[in-house]
Amino acid sequence: MPEIKNIDFSAVILDMDGVLTKTATLHAQAWKKMFDKFLKEKQGDNFQPLDIEEYYNEYIDGKPRRDGIRSFLNSRNIDLPEGEPDDSAHQDTVEGLAKRKNKLFHQIIEKEGIEVYQDSLKMLKKWKSQNLKLAVISSSKNCKLIIDKAGLTSYFSVRVDGITSEEENLKGKPEPDIFLKAAEKLNVDPNNAIVVEDAISGVKAGKKGGFAMVIGIERNGKQEKLKKAGADLVVSDMTELKDLANA
């Protein structure tokens, strides 16, 4: 592990899905089920299914729901109307697909529940005991629901999520808006905070934001991609950060 003990930081900003909770795989399941059904209806039995490793990580993971839909559809040269906020989940619009995916995601979490990464929980407890400021960020509008269900709410003084982004017109990852808003709400400069992410788009966002360090959590074989995206450090277990200390 590279020398990391002399980083000057007073806050940690953590992504939720895939860093704190094992919901990244649940999101991926919902996206695949939704898009595969949509593509089969549009293109027949010879459709090319959504490959999690190749397409999900590149075009969808970490992005706001509608941005992920636009990005993936663009990769397949499929043009859909945006639709209206009151579109139903059955309509073939960006809005309709967004609702379709969210409905599937809720069905999955109701069936499988929310599981917390124990290595992340240990580090939350450690950082909390050190009086570091902690923020949770997510592109998802389900962030509060998931954090509450996971029993993690008390660790964070700040939450910036998909609802915040919509209300405050924040750009989605790979733009740094969501991280910069979290730093602002924590009342810390970005160069005095570290970012922990598992998504390629999230690592890129953290680097654009000028944070003291961007740490990539490699949960499913994305180590090289996270490094290529600009992660200063990539670990497979959050407890590898136990020696991370203020200068």
DABEL-V430907 format. One record per pair of residues at least 24 apart in sequence whose ideal C-beta (glycine too) atoms are under 6 Angstrom apart, sorted by the first residue. I is the first residue (numbers start at 1). GAP is how many residues later the second one is. Records with the same first field share a line. If there is no record, write none. Layout:
# DABEL-V430907
I=GAP + GAP
This chain:
# DABEL-V430907
4=240
5=240
6=241
7=205 + 206
8=239
9=183 + 184 + 185 + 203
10=178 + 182
11=122 + 175 + 177 + 182
12=115 + 120 + 122 + 182
13=122 + 124 + 166 + 169 + 180 + 182
14=122 + 182
15=122 + 182 + 187
16=120 + 122 + 127
18=180 + 201
19=177 + 179 + 198
20=100
21=93 + 95 + 125 + 129
22=93
23=123
26=82
28=24 + 28
29=79
30=71 + 74 + 75 + 78
31=29
33=71
34=66 + 67 + 70
61=138
62=111 + 137 + 139 + 140
63=76 + 109 + 110 + 138
64=75 + 98 + 108
65=33
66=28 + 32
67=105
69=25 + 28
114=32 + 35 + 36
116=34
119=118 + 119 + 120
120=118
122=117
123=115
124=31
128=27
133=53
135=47 + 51
137=41 + 45
139=33
158=24 + 27 + 28
173=28 + 29 + 32
174=27 + 30 + 31
176=29 + 32 + 33
179=26 + 27 + 30
180=29
200=25 + 29
203=26 + 27 + 28
204=25
